[in-house]
């Protein structure tokens, strides 16, 4: 094989180097057992790395049987946030298309769908007025009984409110609330309050506050919906005893 390369004019030095590489191939790179420690880069990252390596012996001595503690971790960094990341967006912003009817664009607010049995119990209007505090919330979309992935608010005759969320049509969720009241269910907060105080299901009123649109990058829409529910509960102060919400889950934000 070598004489063929010589005939084609390859330098002798290049041929000999190639022969050496073939006869003595490099061994496979030994994989390290060190645990990677990935963090965001900061001006103090180098000092933190030195501090970690300096005191790593404490873990080595405390847990000698754990192999991950035998050597300091491999520290690697991901890019930190820059000013540009805060002032620019990677998403191409497009003006949302507004649905139009025969009479023009849809008005913002809550409106009955005019085709379900829950329509008489809907609070119609462009704003929600808190029955206790008088706080006014301007609605930022067009909502009806058939809205999905919605945050809704329930009101009772005594002025207390309940904030809930649903991925199904709002009319279906309201039907479930009214059914639990009619059945005298005392395990759920809303129906228990209505039963204890002698309210009827027909006195339950509802309004949609917000609809979470589909995520542009395929995120968890339902998770965002539950996080928005927590935000509305805090904003409207609907936790017991000021409202009918029993609690909420802060683990949604971890």
Beta strands, then each sheet from edge to edge (+ up, - down):
strand 1: 36-40
strand 2: 74-78
strand 3: 100-101
strand 4: 104-105
strand 5: 109-110
strand 6: 127-129
strand 7: 136-138
strand 8: 142-143
strand 9: 150-155
strand 10: 161-166
strand 11: 205-211
sheet 1: 1+ 2+
sheet 2: 3+ 4-
sheet 3: 5+ 8+
sheet 4: 6+ 7-
sheet 5: 10+ 9- 11+
end
